[in-house]
Amino acid sequence: MDTVDKLTVRKAFATLPDRWRTVLWYSEVEGMGATEIAGKLDITPAAAAMLTYRARQGLRRAWHAAASD
């Protein structure tokens, strides 16, 4: 990934709500599944899976917005 792409990802990631950033960190960086994330956030695995899905969608939208700036 080149420097411009890294900066765009950082910019997009920073715009997300804290909870979305947290769940994305757990799933993408630490490699946790929904059950592990659920335990960390004190929610059900189904809620963790949905939260992760929404956070990924939000990151995609934020990335597109940051890339178009």
C-alpha positions in Angstrom: 0.0 0.0 0.0 1.5 3.3 -0.9 1.6 6.4 1.3 -1.4 8.1 -0.2 -3.6 5.0 0.3 -2.4 4.7 3.9 -3.2 8.3 4.6 -6.7 7.9 3.0 -7.4 4.8 5.2 -6.2 6.6 8.3 -8.3 9.6 7.5 -11.4 7.5 6.9 -10.8 5.4 10.0 -10.6 8.5 12.1 -14.0 9.7 11.1 -15.7 6.5 12.3 -17.5 6.3 15.7 -15.4 4.8 18.5 -17.4 1.6 18.7 -16.9 1.0 15.0 -13.2 1.6 15.2 -13.0 -0.8 18.2 -14.8 -3.6 16.4 -12.8 -3.1 13.2 -9.6 -3.3 15.2 -10.7 -6.4 17.0 -11.8 -8.2 13.8 -9.2 -7.0 11.2 -6.1 -6.4 13.2 -6.4 -8.9 16.1 -8.3 -11.4 14.0 -11.1 -12.0 16.4 -14.4 -13.6 15.5 -17.9 -12.5 16.5 -17.9 -14.6 19.6 -14.6 -13.2 20.9 -15.7 -9.6 20.0 -19.0 -10.2 21.8 -17.2 -11.2 24.9 -15.0 -8.0 24.8 -18.0 -5.7 24.2 -20.5 -7.5 26.4 -23.0 -8.1 23.6 -24.3 -11.2 21.8 -22.3 -12.8 19.0 -25.1 -11.9 16.5 -24.9 -8.2 17.6 -21.1 -8.3 17.2 -21.4 -9.7 13.7 -23.9 -7.0 12.7 -21.8 -4.3 14.3 -18.7 -5.5 12.4 -20.7 -5.6 9.2 -22.0 -2.0 9.7 -18.5 -0.8 10.7 -17.0 -2.2 7.5 -19.8 -0.6 5.4 -19.1 2.7 7.2 -15.4 2.4 6.6 -16.0 1.8 2.9 -18.2 4.9 2.7 -15.7 7.0 4.7 -12.8 5.7 2.5 -14.7 6.7 -0.7 -15.4 10.2 0.8 -11.8 10.6 1.9 -10.4 9.4 -1.5 -12.5 11.9 -3.3 -11.3 14.9 -1.3 
